[in-house]
Amino acid sequence: MKKLSYLLLGLVSVNSFAGAYVDLSLGAMHRQLDGDKLSYQDSQAITSEISVGYAGKKWDLGIDTLYSISRAQNLKLNYGETEIRDDFNWHSINIGPTFKYHVISKSGKWDFVPFVGAFYNHTVFENSANLKGSNESEDKSHETWGYGGKLGMEFKKLTPNSSWAESVNYKVYGAYTKYRDVEGDYIVGNNVEEYKGDTPDNLHDYAVGFSVGFSIGDKLWKKTKSAAKTLATKI
């Protein structure tokens, strides 16, 4: 019990978390897939995002992780001499650094935050189909990796009366993703073949999106410190 007490006292004495924040949000995205074959369709995605970073007076630097899920319809790729064309469930994760600059309104109620970021992308697009003349199914799972960038604006409604939330956030942004490497299974005749190499057809996408969420930071950290201190004194 003494060790736990010392641990809690150590926790409340640390100030290194001051200025740290976590943003959580949900939103939607319009994605336009494109490539050399000009056969790609647009799609709508549901998104969720978590951002972890450190905020200064005028700027902050964080790591953003964005997950999106959508339905890519009529997707066409060329694996060597074989063309695949189908509808796929599209799961995508972007993770990377984002730099933000803060402009507080004269009223002190809003924080206007232009931002720019870069990210690494990992995408899985998948579907399944029965092989002709058999009861076996082909799990058409394809993975691709790439990179991209984003630019946007965040509007933070500051919440001084909240006991735990720093702000309610509204975000709009645009993004570009370039897909580089891909692995996937495809059918030749009645056999499942595997492709591994550069992404066919110069596949890339443009996206615009919005999200709504909230920030937690110093308020919650102070509450945690207070609770830890109270608990430590009782042990």
Secondary structure by P-SEA (a helix, b strand, c coil): caaaaaaaaaaaacccccccccccccbbbbbbbbccccccccccccccccccccccccbbbbbbbbbbbbbbcbbbbbccccccbbbbbbbbbbbbbbbbbbbbcccccbbbbbbcccbbbbbbbbbbbbcccccccccbbbbbbbcccccbbbbbbcccccccccbbbbbbbcbbbbbcccccccccccbbbbbbcccccccccccccccccccccaaaaaaaaaaaaaaaaac
